[in-house]
Amino acid sequence: MLSLSDLTLHYGHSQILHGISMQAKPGAVTCLMGTNGVGKTSLLKAISGTHARSGGEMNIEGNDMPKNTSAHALARAGVGYVPQGRDIFPLMTVKENLETGFACIPKSEWHIPDEIFELFPILKQFLARRGGDLSGGQQQQLAIARALIAKPKLLLLDEPTEGIQPNIIKQIGEVIKYLREKGDMAIILVEQFFDFAYDLGDHFVALERGRVIHDATKADTPRDVLLQKVSV
Ligand SMILES: Nc1ncnc2c1ncn2[C@@H]1O[C@H](COP(=O)(O)OP(=O)(O)OP(=O)(O)O)[C@@H](O)[C@H]1O
């Protein structure tokens, strides 16, 4: 689904990603791991087009995506991005936040599927509540739901468990498993909560200072080996 080859990224003169090559396949959770500051969020920004890469190739479902492809065009091509910190609109209602997910799909598909409320029942209950009045965990659920409304083929999740209470972490884990089992979506999960990531992951990519130091299936990634590679 997604294939990256020799991807580089800079902020001004400072180079953060140094030739990243990796893939993400439908029906699988690819965990992107590494200590703080290795470039995980920057890589998701490059894939989602929210910060243009400086070089390398990106291919989505067989189509080359030039490096100046806009975030909007990538969203239309099937990339759903749930950024770190969620970025929900605090003054808009839950319903309005969900409706912002319509921006990248044809008008004929502008409705909130029942599946969204089956996955996140709390959102149905709080449809008229302002986004900013939800708890952190509920905001995270809203951010994931909003991304799902655009029916992504590739879902990018940046630290979905950060600052969230254990019962909602468990629910988010169940949603990720459900989406994986549907089989048509590739999922890239950036996650510092090691056990959560190791439990969900089918494939593990570890970064160190903007370079890939590990890229293997779960069968070829013993827990202790990965833990050592992604620990300070
Ligand atoms: N907008 C920016 N301008 C300049 N440097 C930045 C910017 N955003 C991130 N960086 C730097 O790029 C490097 C990689 O940051 P990034 O957020 O991608 O890492 P990360 O692996 O996601 O870390 P974390 O787990 O802390 O989120 C860090 O050194 C960071 O300070």
Ligand as a Chemical Component Dictionary entry (heavy atoms), coordinates in Angstrom:
data_LIG
# 
_chem_comp.id                   LIG 
_chem_comp.type                 NON-POLYMER 
_chem_comp.pdbx_formal_charge   0 
_chem_comp.three_letter_code    LIG 
# 
loop_
_chem_comp_atom.comp_id 
_chem_comp_atom.atom_id 
_chem_comp_atom.alt_atom_id 
_chem_comp_atom.type_symbol 
_chem_comp_atom.charge 
_chem_comp_atom.model_Cartn_x 
_chem_comp_atom.model_Cartn_y 
_chem_comp_atom.model_Cartn_z 
_chem_comp_atom.pdbx_ordinal 
LIG N1  N1  N 0 9.297  22.213 13.334 1  
LIG C1  C1  C 0 10.534 21.844 13.665 2  
LIG N2  N2  N 0 11.587 22.642 13.429 3  
LIG C2  C2  C 0 12.851 22.266 13.760 4  
LIG N3  N3  N 0 13.163 21.068 14.322 5  
LIG C3  C3  C 0 12.158 20.250 14.583 6  
LIG C4  C4  C 0 10.789 20.563 14.268 7  
LIG N4  N4  N 0 10.007 19.525 14.647 8  
LIG C5  C5  C 0 10.848 18.599 15.159 9  
LIG N5  N5  N 0 12.120 19.015 15.120 10 
LIG C6  C6  C 0 13.303 18.262 15.557 11 
LIG O1  O1  O 0 13.365 17.112 14.735 12 
LIG C7  C7  C 0 13.808 15.988 15.482 13 
LIG C8  C8  C 0 12.815 14.856 15.310 14 
LIG O2  O2  O 0 11.580 15.247 15.922 15 
LIG P1  P1  P 0 10.286 14.326 15.859 16 
LIG O3  O3  O 0 9.201  15.056 16.581 17 
LIG O4  O4  O 0 10.054 13.902 14.473 18 
LIG O5  O5  O 0 10.785 13.082 16.707 19 
LIG P2  P2  P 0 9.958  11.935 17.411 20 
LIG O6  O6  O 0 10.743 10.688 17.209 21 
LIG O7  O7  O 0 8.560  11.938 16.927 22 
LIG O8  O8  O 0 10.020 12.352 18.920 23 
LIG P3  P3  P 0 8.882  12.342 20.068 24 
LIG O9  O9  O 0 8.756  10.947 20.484 25 
LIG O10 O10 O 0 9.495  13.228 21.115 26 
LIG O11 O11 O 0 7.634  12.922 19.466 27 
LIG C9  C9  C 0 13.993 16.463 16.913 28 
LIG O12 O12 O 0 15.349 16.754 17.099 29 
LIG C10 C10 C 0 13.160 17.723 16.962 30 
LIG O13 O13 O 0 13.701 18.636 17.893 31 
# 
loop_
_chem_comp_bond.comp_id 
_chem_comp_bond.atom_id_1 
_chem_comp_bond.atom_id_2 
_chem_comp_bond.value_order 
_chem_comp_bond.pdbx_ordinal 
LIG N1  C1  SING 1  
LIG C1  N2  SING 2  
LIG C1  C4  DOUB 3  
LIG N2  C2  DOUB 4  
LIG C2  N3  SING 5  
LIG N3  C3  DOUB 6  
LIG C3  C4  SING 7  
LIG C3  N5  SING 8  
LIG C4  N4  SING 9  
LIG N4  C5  DOUB 10 
LIG C5  N5  SING 11 
LIG N5  C6  SING 12 
LIG C6  O1  SING 13 
LIG C6  C10 SING 14 
LIG O1  C7  SING 15 
LIG C7  C8  SING 16 
LIG C7  C9  SING 17 
LIG C8  O2  SING 18 
LIG O2  P1  SING 19 
LIG P1  O3  DOUB 20 
LIG P1  O4  SING 21 
LIG P1  O5  SING 22 
LIG O5  P2  SING 23 
LIG P2  O6  DOUB 24 
LIG P2  O7  SING 25 
LIG P2  O8  SING 26 
LIG O8  P3  SING 27 
LIG P3  O9  DOUB 28 
LIG P3  O10 SING 29 
LIG P3  O11 SING 30 
LIG C9  O12 SING 31 
LIG C9  C10 SING 32 
LIG C10 O13 SING 33 
# 
